[in-house]
Amino acid sequence: MLLQRVITYILNPIAYLLIGLAVVIFLQWAIWFVSKADDPEARQEGKKHLIWGIVGLAIISAAYGILNFIQNTVLVLFNKG
């Protein structure tokens, strides 16, 4: 089925790539935060970035879950129809 191939070979790899990039960027900020631990101003900025990074990862994870739910629903509807 064409729809299932599009999901498997196009949408899922794009989602995995975005999640991977978000994790790499988050880890980069975490390393930066640890390396600048002695500077109070940089520590505040690092905390802000880490908090927003966690929020971003949560949003991406939720979006991926919603995307999977929609994909599974559409596939079930098309397979029964």
PDB file of N, CA, C and O in Angstrom:
ATOM      1  N   MET A   1       0.837  -1.178   0.000  1.00  0.00           N
ATOM      2  CA  MET A   1       0.000   0.000   0.000  1.00  0.00           C
ATOM      3  C   MET A   1       0.885   1.246   0.000  1.00  0.00           C
ATOM      4  O   MET A   1       1.844   1.331   0.767  1.00  0.00           O
ATOM      5  N   LEU A   2       0.570   2.186  -0.839  1.00  0.00           N
ATOM      6  CA  LEU A   2       1.369   3.391  -1.015  1.00  0.00           C
ATOM      7  C   LEU A   2       1.448   4.227   0.259  1.00  0.00           C
ATOM      8  O   LEU A   2       2.518   4.719   0.617  1.00  0.00           O
ATOM      9  N   LEU A   3       0.326   4.387   0.937  1.00  0.00           N
ATOM     10  CA  LEU A   3       0.293   5.210   2.147  1.00  0.00           C
ATOM     11  C   LEU A   3       1.220   4.642   3.221  1.00  0.00           C
ATOM     12  O   LEU A   3       1.928   5.391   3.895  1.00  0.00           O
ATOM     13  N   GLN A   4       1.213   3.359   3.374  1.00  0.00           N
ATOM     14  CA  GLN A   4       2.070   2.732   4.377  1.00  0.00           C
ATOM     15  C   GLN A   4       3.554   2.894   4.019  1.00  0.00           C
ATOM     16  O   GLN A   4       4.387   3.084   4.905  1.00  0.00           O
ATOM     17  N   ARG A   5       3.881   2.821   2.737  1.00  0.00           N
ATOM     18  CA  ARG A   5       5.271   3.025   2.322  1.00  0.00           C
ATOM     19  C   ARG A   5       5.712   4.473   2.554  1.00  0.00           C
ATOM     20  O   ARG A   5       6.841   4.719   2.979  1.00  0.00           O
ATOM     21  N   VAL A   6       4.829   5.421   2.279  1.00  0.00           N
ATOM     22  CA  VAL A   6       5.159   6.832   2.518  1.00  0.00           C
ATOM     23  C   VAL A   6       5.425   7.045   4.005  1.00  0.00           C
ATOM     24  O   VAL A   6       6.382   7.724   4.376  1.00  0.00           O
ATOM     25  N   ILE A   7       4.588   6.472   4.843  1.00  0.00           N
ATOM     26  CA  ILE A   7       4.768   6.606   6.287  1.00  0.00           C
ATOM     27  C   ILE A   7       6.077   5.954   6.724  1.00  0.00           C
ATOM     28  O   ILE A   7       6.842   6.543   7.488  1.00  0.00           O
ATOM     29  N   THR A   8       6.331   4.749   6.243  1.00  0.00           N
ATOM     30  CA  THR A   8       7.510   3.997   6.671  1.00  0.00           C
ATOM     31  C   THR A   8       8.805   4.603   6.169  1.00  0.00           C
ATOM     32  O   THR A   8       9.774   4.685   6.923  1.00  0.00           O
ATOM     33  N   TYR A   9       8.847   5.027   4.922  1.00  0.00           N
ATOM     34  CA  TYR A   9      10.106   5.455   4.319  1.00  0.00           C
ATOM     35  C   TYR A   9      10.318   6.961   4.267  1.00  0.00           C
ATOM     36  O   TYR A   9      11.429   7.410   3.982  1.00  0.00           O
ATOM     37  N   ILE A  10       9.279   7.757   4.536  1.00  0.00           N
ATOM     38  CA  ILE A  10       9.445   9.205   4.474  1.00  0.00           C
ATOM     39  C   ILE A  10       9.123   9.871   5.823  1.00  0.00           C
ATOM     40  O   ILE A  10       9.972  10.561   6.388  1.00  0.00           O
ATOM     41  N   LEU A  11       7.921   9.673   6.333  1.00  0.00           N
ATOM     42  CA  LEU A  11       7.514  10.387   7.543  1.00  0.00           C
ATOM     43  C   LEU A  11       8.270   9.932   8.789  1.00  0.00           C
ATOM     44  O   LEU A  11       8.736  10.768   9.563  1.00  0.00           O
ATOM     45  N   ASN A  12       8.398   8.632   8.993  1.00  0.00           N
ATOM     46  CA  ASN A  12       9.094   8.149  10.180  1.00  0.00           C
ATOM     47  C   ASN A  12      10.565   8.555  10.206  1.00  0.00           C
ATOM     48  O   ASN A  12      11.035   9.007  11.250  1.00  0.00           O
ATOM     49  N   PRO A  13      11.320   8.417   9.107  1.00  0.00           N
ATOM     50  CA  PRO A  13      12.712   8.889   9.162  1.00  0.00           C
ATOM     51  C   PRO A  13      12.849  10.387   9.429  1.00  0.00           C
ATOM     52  O   PRO A  13      13.781  10.811  10.113  1.00  0.00           O
ATOM     53  N   ILE A  14      11.936  11.184   8.899  1.00  0.00           N
ATOM     54  CA  ILE A  14      11.970  12.623   9.174  1.00  0.00           C
ATOM     55  C   ILE A  14      11.733  12.878  10.660  1.00  0.00           C
ATOM     56  O   ILE A  14      12.419  13.697  11.272  1.00  0.00           O
ATOM     57  N   ALA A  15      10.764  12.174  11.233  1.00  0.00           N
ATOM     58  CA  ALA A  15      10.488  12.335  12.665  1.00  0.00           C
ATOM     59  C   ALA A  15      11.684  11.893  13.499  1.00  0.00           C
ATOM     60  O   ALA A  15      12.044  12.568  14.464  1.00  0.00           O
ATOM     61  N   TYR A  16      12.305  10.772  13.143  1.00  0.00           N
ATOM     62  CA  TYR A  16      13.486  10.300  13.876  1.00  0.00           C
ATOM     63  C   TYR A  16      14.627  11.308  13.765  1.00  0.00           C
ATOM     64  O   TYR A  16      15.340  11.543  14.741  1.00  0.00           O
ATOM     65  N   LEU A  17      14.807  11.898  12.597  1.00  0.00           N
ATOM     66  CA  LEU A  17      15.855  12.883  12.393  1.00  0.00           C
ATOM     67  C   LEU A  17      15.626  14.115  13.275  1.00  0.00           C
ATOM     68  O   LEU A  17      16.559  14.611  13.907  1.00  0.00           O
ATOM     69  N   LEU A  18      14.400  14.600  13.315  1.00  0.00           N
ATOM     70  CA  LEU A  18      14.094  15.773  14.137  1.00  0.00           C
ATOM     71  C   LEU A  18      14.289  15.489  15.621  1.00  0.00           C
ATOM     72  O   LEU A  18      14.815  16.328  16.351  1.00  0.00           O
ATOM     73  N   ILE A  19      13.871  14.319  16.066  1.00  0.00           N
ATOM     74  CA  ILE A  19      14.072  13.955  17.470  1.00  0.00           C
ATOM     75  C   ILE A  19      15.563  13.850  17.775  1.00  0.00           C
ATOM     76  O   ILE A  19      16.023  14.319  18.816  1.00  0.00           O
ATOM     77  N   GLY A  20      16.312  13.236  16.870  1.00  0.00           N
ATOM     78  CA  GLY A  20      17.753  13.114  17.069  1.00  0.00           C
ATOM     79  C   GLY A  20      18.444  14.473  17.128  1.00  0.00           C
ATOM     80  O   GLY A  20      19.307  14.699  17.975  1.00  0.00           O
ATOM     81  N   LEU A  21      18.065  15.369  16.234  1.00  0.00           N
ATOM     82  CA  LEU A  21      18.642  16.720  16.249  1.00  0.00           C
ATOM     83  C   LEU A  21      18.307  17.454  17.544  1.00  0.00           C
ATOM     84  O   LEU A  21      19.158  18.144  18.107  1.00  0.00           O
ATOM     85  N   ALA A  22      17.082  17.309  18.012  1.00  0.00           N
ATOM     86  CA  ALA A  22      16.685  17.963  19.259  1.00  0.00           C
ATOM     87  C   ALA A  22      17.494  17.426  20.437  1.00  0.00           C
ATOM     88  O   ALA A  22      17.898  18.195  21.309  1.00  0.00           O
ATOM     89  N   VAL A  23      17.730  16.138  20.470  1.00  0.00           N
ATOM     90  CA  VAL A  23      18.518  15.549  21.554  1.00  0.00           C
ATOM     91  C   VAL A  23      19.964  16.027  21.482  1.00  0.00           C
ATOM     92  O   VAL A  23      20.559  16.351  22.510  1.00  0.00           O
ATOM     93  N   VAL A  24      20.533  16.074  20.281  1.00  0.00           N
ATOM     94  CA  VAL A  24      21.923  16.543  20.128  1.00  0.00           C
ATOM     95  C   VAL A  24      22.052  17.992  20.568  1.00  0.00           C
ATOM     96  O   VAL A  24      23.002  18.340  21.268  1.00  0.00           O
ATOM     97  N   ILE A  25      21.122  18.833  20.174  1.00  0.00           N
ATOM     98  CA  ILE A  25      21.166  20.244  20.567  1.00  0.00           C
ATOM     99  C   ILE A  25      21.000  20.380  22.077  1.00  0.00           C
ATOM    100  O   ILE A  25      21.676  21.196  22.703  1.00  0.00           O
ATOM    101  N   PHE A  26      20.104  19.588  22.664  1.00  0.00           N
ATOM    102  CA  PHE A  26      19.914  19.614  24.113  1.00  0.00           C
ATOM    103  C   PHE A  26      21.204  19.196  24.828  1.00  0.00           C
ATOM    104  O   PHE A  26      21.605  19.832  25.803  1.00  0.00           O
ATOM    105  N   LEU A  27      21.845  18.142  24.352  1.00  0.00           N
ATOM    106  CA  LEU A  27      23.095  17.696  24.967  1.00  0.00           C
ATOM    107  C   LEU A  27      24.198  18.741  24.807  1.00  0.00           C
ATOM    108  O   LEU A  27      25.026  18.920  25.701  1.00  0.00           O
ATOM    109  N   GLN A  28      24.206  19.427  23.666  1.00  0.00           N
ATOM    110  CA  GLN A  28      25.181  20.491  23.456  1.00  0.00           C
ATOM    111  C   GLN A  28      24.995  21.594  24.493  1.00  0.00           C
ATOM    112  O   GLN A  28      25.973  22.090  25.052  1.00  0.00           O
ATOM    113  N   TRP A  29      23.752  21.978  24.751  1.00  0.00           N
ATOM    114  CA  TRP A  29      23.485  23.006  25.756  1.00  0.00           C
ATOM    115  C   TRP A  29      23.813  22.505  27.155  1.00  0.00           C
ATOM    116  O   TRP A  29      24.276  23.276  27.996  1.00  0.00           O
ATOM    117  N   ALA A  30      23.579  21.222  27.412  1.00  0.00           N
ATOM    118  CA  ALA A  30      23.913  20.663  28.724  1.00  0.00           C
ATOM    119  C   ALA A  30      25.423  20.703  28.951  1.00  0.00           C
ATOM    120  O   ALA A  30      25.875  21.040  30.045  1.00  0.00           O
ATOM    121  N   ILE A  31      26.198  20.366  27.936  1.00  0.00           N
ATOM    122  CA  ILE A  31      27.658  20.427  28.051  1.00  0.00           C
ATOM    123  C   ILE A  31      28.109  21.872  28.245  1.00  0.00           C
ATOM    124  O   ILE A  31      28.998  22.144  29.052  1.00  0.00           O
ATOM    125  N   TRP A  32      27.498  22.797  27.507  1.00  0.00           N
ATOM    126  CA  TRP A  32      27.830  24.209  27.655  1.00  0.00           C
ATOM    127  C   TRP A  32      27.513  24.682  29.075  1.00  0.00           C
ATOM    128  O   TRP A  32      28.289  25.426  29.675  1.00  0.00           O
ATOM    129  N   PHE A  33      26.375  24.248  29.604  1.00  0.00           N
ATOM    130  CA  PHE A  33      25.955  24.625  30.961  1.00  0.00           C
ATOM    131  C   PHE A  33      26.965  24.148  31.987  1.00  0.00           C
ATOM    132  O   PHE A  33      27.330  24.894  32.895  1.00  0.00           O
ATOM    133  N   VAL A  34      27.420  22.914  31.851  1.00  0.00           N
ATOM    134  CA  VAL A  34      28.385  22.366  32.800  1.00  0.00           C
ATOM    135  C   VAL A  34      29.735  23.080  32.674  1.00  0.00           C
ATOM    136  O   VAL A  34      30.394  23.344  33.680  1.00  0.00           O
ATOM    137  N   SER A  35      30.135  23.385  31.466  1.00  0.00           N
ATOM    138  CA  SER A  35      31.440  24.036  31.275  1.00  0.00           C
ATOM    139  C   SER A  35      31.444  25.477  31.783  1.00  0.00           C
ATOM    140  O   SER A  35      32.504  25.997  32.131  1.00  0.00           O
ATOM    141  N   LYS A  36      30.297  26.125  31.831  1.00  0.00           N
ATOM    142  CA  LYS A  36      30.199  27.515  32.294  1.00  0.00           C
ATOM    143  C   LYS A  36      29.622  27.599  33.714  1.00  0.00           C
ATOM    144  O   LYS A  36      29.040  28.621  34.079  1.00  0.00           O
ATOM    145  N   ALA A  37      29.772  26.562  34.502  1.00  0.00           N
ATOM    146  CA  ALA A  37      29.145  26.500  35.822  1.00  0.00           C
ATOM    147  C   ALA A  37      29.666  27.562  36.784  1.00  0.00           C
ATOM    148  O   ALA A  37      28.970  27.913  37.736  1.00  0.00           O
ATOM    149  N   ASP A  38      30.860  28.077  36.565  1.00  0.00           N
ATOM    150  CA  ASP A  38      31.404  29.059  37.486  1.00  0.00           C
ATOM    151  C   ASP A  38      30.896  30.482  37.241  1.00  0.00           C
ATOM    152  O   ASP A  38      31.085  31.347  38.095  1.00  0.00           O
ATOM    153  N   ASP A  39      30.264  30.742  36.110  1.00  0.00           N
ATOM    154  CA  ASP A  39      29.745  32.074  35.783  1.00  0.00           C
ATOM    155  C   ASP A  39      28.244  32.119  36.080  1.00  0.00           C
ATOM    156  O   ASP A  39      27.466  31.446  35.403  1.00  0.00           O
ATOM    157  N   PRO A  40      27.825  32.902  37.082  1.00  0.00           N
ATOM    158  CA  PRO A  40      26.397  32.926  37.458  1.00  0.00           C
ATOM    159  C   PRO A  40      25.476  33.380  36.324  1.00  0.00           C
ATOM    160  O   PRO A  40      24.376  32.851  36.169  1.00  0.00           O
ATOM    161  N   GLU A  41      25.920  34.356  35.532  1.00  0.00           N
ATOM    162  CA  GLU A  41      25.077  34.845  34.437  1.00  0.00           C
ATOM    163  C   GLU A  41      24.905  33.772  33.355  1.00  0.00           C
ATOM    164  O   GLU A  41      23.807  33.564  32.838  1.00  0.00           O
ATOM    165  N   ALA A  42      25.994  33.107  33.029  1.00  0.00           N
ATOM    166  CA  ALA A  42      25.934  32.034  32.032  1.00  0.00           C
ATOM    167  C   ALA A  42      25.126  30.847  32.567  1.00  0.00           C
ATOM    168  O   ALA A  42      24.448  30.158  31.804  1.00  0.00           O
ATOM    169  N   ARG A  43      25.201  30.616  33.859  1.00  0.00           N
ATOM    170  CA  ARG A  43      24.440  29.526  34.461  1.00  0.00           C
ATOM    171  C   ARG A  43      22.939  29.786  34.346  1.00  0.00           C
ATOM    172  O   ARG A  43      22.170  28.865  34.071  1.00  0.00           O
ATOM    173  N   GLN A  44      22.518  31.039  34.555  1.00  0.00           N
ATOM    174  CA  GLN A  44      21.101  31.386  34.401  1.00  0.00           C
ATOM    175  C   GLN A  44      20.642  31.190  32.961  1.00  0.00           C
ATOM    176  O   GLN A  44      19.564  30.652  32.707  1.00  0.00           O
ATOM    177  N   GLU A  45      21.471  31.633  32.027  1.00  0.00           N
ATOM    178  CA  GLU A  45      21.132  31.459  30.614  1.00  0.00           C
ATOM    179  C   GLU A  45      21.081  29.975  30.253  1.00  0.00           C
ATOM    180  O   GLU A  45      20.202  29.540  29.510  1.00  0.00           O
ATOM    181  N   GLY A  46      22.020  29.209  30.779  1.00  0.00           N
ATOM    182  CA  GLY A  46      22.040  27.771  30.522  1.00  0.00           C
ATOM    183  C   GLY A  46      20.807  27.080  31.077  1.00  0.00           C
ATOM    184  O   GLY A  46      20.248  26.201  30.422  1.00  0.00           O
ATOM    185  N   LYS A  47      20.374  27.461  32.272  1.00  0.00           N
ATOM    186  CA  LYS A  47      19.157  26.893  32.856  1.00  0.00           C
ATOM    187  C   LYS A  47      17.954  27.164  31.964  1.00  0.00           C
ATOM    188  O   LYS A  47      17.121  26.290  31.723  1.00  0.00           O
ATOM    189  N   LYS A  48      17.890  28.405  31.479  1.00  0.00           N
ATOM    190  CA  LYS A  48      16.776  28.780  30.603  1.00  0.00           C
ATOM    191  C   LYS A  48      16.764  27.912  29.346  1.00  0.00           C
ATOM    192  O   LYS A  48      15.715  27.415  28.939  1.00  0.00           O
ATOM    193  N   HIS A  49      17.925  27.735  28.741  1.00  0.00           N
ATOM    194  CA  HIS A  49      18.012  26.917  27.531  1.00  0.00           C
ATOM    195  C   HIS A  49      17.680  25.455  27.817  1.00  0.00           C
ATOM    196  O   HIS A  49      17.013  24.805  27.012  1.00  0.00           O
ATOM    197  N   LEU A  50      18.133  24.936  28.947  1.00  0.00           N
ATOM    198  CA  LEU A  50      17.855  23.543  29.283  1.00  0.00           C
ATOM    199  C   LEU A  50      16.367  23.321  29.557  1.00  0.00           C
ATOM    200  O   LEU A  50      15.798  22.308  29.152  1.00  0.00           O
ATOM    201  N   ILE A  51      15.754  24.261  30.237  1.00  0.00           N
ATOM    202  CA  ILE A  51      14.311  24.134  30.502  1.00  0.00           C
ATOM    203  C   ILE A  51      13.530  24.147  29.192  1.00  0.00           C
ATOM    204  O   ILE A  51      12.643  23.318  28.990  1.00  0.00           O
ATOM    205  N   TRP A  52      13.855  25.086  28.302  1.00  0.00           N
ATOM    206  CA  TRP A  52      13.163  25.143  27.014  1.00  0.00           C
ATOM    207  C   TRP A  52      13.491  23.924  26.160  1.00  0.00           C
ATOM    208  O   TRP A  52      12.669  23.486  25.356  1.00  0.00           O
ATOM    209  N   GLY A  53      14.693  23.379  26.334  1.00  0.00           N
ATOM    210  CA  GLY A  53      15.046  22.145  25.630  1.00  0.00           C
ATOM    211  C   GLY A  53      14.190  20.978  26.079  1.00  0.00           C
ATOM    212  O   GLY A  53      13.740  20.179  25.258  1.00  0.00           O
ATOM    213  N   ILE A  54      13.966  20.879  27.378  1.00  0.00           N
ATOM    214  CA  ILE A  54      13.102  19.814  27.905  1.00  0.00           C
ATOM    215  C   ILE A  54      11.674  20.005  27.407  1.00  0.00           C
ATOM    216  O   ILE A  54      11.010  19.041  27.024  1.00  0.00           O
ATOM    217  N   VAL A  55      11.205  21.247  27.412  1.00  0.00           N
ATOM    218  CA  VAL A  55       9.858  21.528  26.899  1.00  0.00           C
ATOM    219  C   VAL A  55       9.772  21.142  25.417  1.00  0.00           C
ATOM    220  O   VAL A  55       8.801  20.520  24.986  1.00  0.00           O
ATOM    221  N   GLY A  56      10.787  21.513  24.652  1.00  0.00           N
ATOM    222  CA  GLY A  56      10.804  21.174  23.229  1.00  0.00           C
ATOM    223  C   GLY A  56      10.819  19.674  22.988  1.00  0.00           C
ATOM    224  O   GLY A  56      10.109  19.182  22.111  1.00  0.00           O
ATOM    225  N   LEU A  57      11.620  18.939  23.756  1.00  0.00           N
ATOM    226  CA  LEU A  57      11.649  17.483  23.614  1.00  0.00           C
ATOM    227  C   LEU A  57      10.299  16.866  23.976  1.00  0.00           C
ATOM    228  O   LEU A  57       9.857  15.912  23.336  1.00  0.00           O
ATOM    229  N   ALA A  58       9.650  17.410  24.996  1.00  0.00           N
ATOM    230  CA  ALA A  58       8.322  16.903  25.370  1.00  0.00           C
ATOM    231  C   ALA A  58       7.313  17.164  24.251  1.00  0.00           C
ATOM    232  O   ALA A  58       6.484  16.305  23.951  1.00  0.00           O
ATOM    233  N   ILE A  59       7.378  18.337  23.639  1.00  0.00           N
ATOM    234  CA  ILE A  59       6.464  18.666  22.542  1.00  0.00           C
ATOM    235  C   ILE A  59       6.722  17.768  21.344  1.00  0.00           C
ATOM    236  O   ILE A  59       5.782  17.274  20.721  1.00  0.00           O
ATOM    237  N   ILE A  60       7.996  17.553  21.020  1.00  0.00           N
ATOM    238  CA  ILE A  60       8.322  16.681  19.887  1.00  0.00           C
ATOM    239  C   ILE A  60       7.854  15.252  20.159  1.00  0.00           C
ATOM    240  O   ILE A  60       7.322  14.590  19.267  1.00  0.00           O
ATOM    241  N   SER A  61       8.049  14.781  21.377  1.00  0.00           N
ATOM    242  CA  SER A  61       7.603  13.429  21.722  1.00  0.00           C
ATOM    243  C   SER A  61       6.085  13.309  21.636  1.00  0.00           C
ATOM    244  O   SER A  61       5.561  12.314  21.134  1.00  0.00           O
ATOM    245  N   ALA A  62       5.383  14.327  22.128  1.00  0.00           N
ATOM    246  CA  ALA A  62       3.926  14.309  22.047  1.00  0.00           C
ATOM    247  C   ALA A  62       3.462  14.367  20.597  1.00  0.00           C
ATOM    248  O   ALA A  62       2.522  13.667  20.221  1.00  0.00           O
ATOM    249  N   ALA A  63       4.101  15.184  19.788  1.00  0.00           N
ATOM    250  CA  ALA A  63       3.733  15.273  18.376  1.00  0.00           C
ATOM    251  C   ALA A  63       3.985  13.951  17.661  1.00  0.00           C
ATOM    252  O   ALA A  63       3.194  13.536  16.815  1.00  0.00           O
ATOM    253  N   TYR A  64       5.080  13.297  18.002  1.00  0.00           N
ATOM    254  CA  TYR A  64       5.371  11.993  17.401  1.00  0.00           C
ATOM    255  C   TYR A  64       4.319  10.959  17.813  1.00  0.00           C
ATOM    256  O   TYR A  64       3.899  10.139  16.996  1.00  0.00           O
ATOM    257  N   GLY A  65       3.900  10.996  19.061  1.00  0.00           N
ATOM    258  CA  GLY A  65       2.849  10.094  19.518  1.00  0.00           C
ATOM    259  C   GLY A  65       1.529  10.353  18.802  1.00  0.00           C
ATOM    260  O   GLY A  65       0.844   9.414  18.395  1.00  0.00           O
ATOM    261  N   ILE A  66       1.175  11.617  18.650  1.00  0.00           N
ATOM    262  CA  ILE A  66      -0.049  11.973  17.931  1.00  0.00           C
ATOM    263  C   ILE A  66       0.054  11.545  16.470  1.00  0.00           C
ATOM    264  O   ILE A  66      -0.908  11.027  15.902  1.00  0.00           O
ATOM    265  N   LEU A  67       1.216  11.761  15.867  1.00  0.00           N
ATOM    266  CA  LEU A  67       1.434  11.348  14.484  1.00  0.00           C
ATOM    267  C   LEU A  67       1.276   9.838  14.331  1.00  0.00           C
ATOM    268  O   LEU A  67       0.651   9.374  13.378  1.00  0.00           O
ATOM    269  N   ASN A  68       1.832   9.079  15.255  1.00  0.00           N
ATOM    270  CA  ASN A  68       1.670   7.621  15.208  1.00  0.00           C
ATOM    271  C   ASN A  68       0.211   7.210  15.361  1.00  0.00           C
ATOM    272  O   ASN A  68      -0.255   6.300  14.676  1.00  0.00           O
ATOM    273  N   PHE A  69      -0.506   7.874  16.255  1.00  0.00           N
ATOM    274  CA  PHE A  69      -1.917   7.568  16.448  1.00  0.00           C
ATOM    275  C   PHE A  69      -2.706   7.823  15.158  1.00  0.00           C
ATOM    276  O   PHE A  69      -3.528   7.002  14.750  1.00  0.00           O
ATOM    277  N   ILE A  70      -2.447   8.957  14.533  1.00  0.00           N
ATOM    278  CA  ILE A  70      -3.148   9.287  13.281  1.00  0.00           C
ATOM    279  C   ILE A  70      -2.769   8.304  12.185  1.00  0.00           C
ATOM    280  O   ILE A  70      -3.631   7.849  11.433  1.00  0.00           O
ATOM    281  N   GLN A  71      -1.481   7.970  12.088  1.00  0.00           N
ATOM    282  CA  GLN A  71      -1.037   7.015  11.073  1.00  0.00           C
ATOM    283  C   GLN A  71      -1.721   5.672  11.256  1.00  0.00           C
ATOM    284  O   GLN A  71      -2.221   5.090  10.293  1.00  0.00           O
ATOM    285  N   ASN A  72      -1.746   5.184  12.474  1.00  0.00           N
ATOM    286  CA  ASN A  72      -2.376   3.889  12.730  1.00  0.00           C
ATOM    287  C   ASN A  72      -3.870   3.925  12.448  1.00  0.00           C
ATOM    288  O   ASN A  72      -4.423   2.964  11.912  1.00  0.00           O
ATOM    289  N   THR A  73      -4.523   5.013  12.800  1.00  0.00           N
ATOM    290  CA  THR A  73      -5.949   5.151  12.547  1.00  0.00           C
ATOM    291  C   THR A  73      -6.228   5.172  11.041  1.00  0.00           C
ATOM    292  O   THR A  73      -7.134   4.489  10.563  1.00  0.00           O
ATOM    293  N   VAL A  74      -5.461   5.942  10.314  1.00  0.00           N
ATOM    294  CA  VAL A  74      -5.659   6.028   8.857  1.00  0.00           C
ATOM    295  C   VAL A  74      -5.385   4.687   8.199  1.00  0.00           C
ATOM    296  O   VAL A  74      -6.131   4.262   7.317  1.00  0.00           O
ATOM    297  N   LEU A  75      -4.322   4.020   8.623  1.00  0.00           N
ATOM    298  CA  LEU A  75      -4.008   2.713   8.043  1.00  0.00           C
ATOM    299  C   LEU A  75      -5.095   1.689   8.311  1.00  0.00           C
ATOM    300  O   LEU A  75      -5.426   0.889   7.436  1.00  0.00           O
ATOM    301  N   VAL A  76      -5.650   1.707   9.512  1.00  0.00           N
ATOM    302  CA  VAL A  76      -6.728   0.772   9.832  1.00  0.00           C
ATOM    303  C   VAL A  76      -7.963   1.090   9.004  1.00  0.00           C
ATOM    304  O   VAL A  76      -8.625   0.177   8.511  1.00  0.00           O
ATOM    305  N   LEU A  77      -8.284   2.365   8.843  1.00  0.00           N
ATOM    306  CA  LEU A  77      -9.458   2.748   8.063  1.00  0.00           C
ATOM    307  C   LEU A  77      -9.298   2.364   6.596  1.00  0.00           C
ATOM    308  O   LEU A  77     -10.247   1.882   5.977  1.00  0.00           O
ATOM    309  N   PHE A  78      -8.104   2.572   6.030  1.00  0.00           N
ATOM    310  CA  PHE A  78      -7.895   2.236   4.626  1.00  0.00           C
ATOM    311  C   PHE A  78      -7.801   0.740   4.397  1.00  0.00           C
ATOM    312  O   PHE A  78      -8.202   0.258   3.338  1.00  0.00           O
ATOM    313  N   ASN A  79      -7.285  -0.008   5.359  1.00  0.00           N
ATOM    314  CA  ASN A  79      -7.179  -1.456   5.201  1.00  0.00           C
ATOM    315  C   ASN A  79      -8.542  -2.144   5.301  1.00  0.00           C
ATOM    316  O   ASN A  79      -8.763  -3.178   4.672  1.00  0.00           O
ATOM    317  N   LYS A  80      -9.459  -1.569   6.095  1.00  0.00           N
ATOM    318  CA  LYS A  80     -10.791  -2.182   6.218  1.00  0.00           C
ATOM    319  C   LYS A  80     -11.717  -1.733   5.111  1.00  0.00           C
ATOM    320  O   LYS A  80     -12.699  -2.412   4.810  1.00  0.00           O
ATOM    321  N   GLY A  81     -11.420  -0.592   4.495  1.00  0.00           N
ATOM    322  CA  GLY A  81     -12.310  -0.012   3.494  1.00  0.00           C
ATOM    323  C   GLY A  81     -12.161  -0.585   2.159  1.00  0.00           C
ATOM    324  O   GLY A  81     -12.858  -0.176   1.231  1.00  0.00           O
TER     325      GLY A  81
END
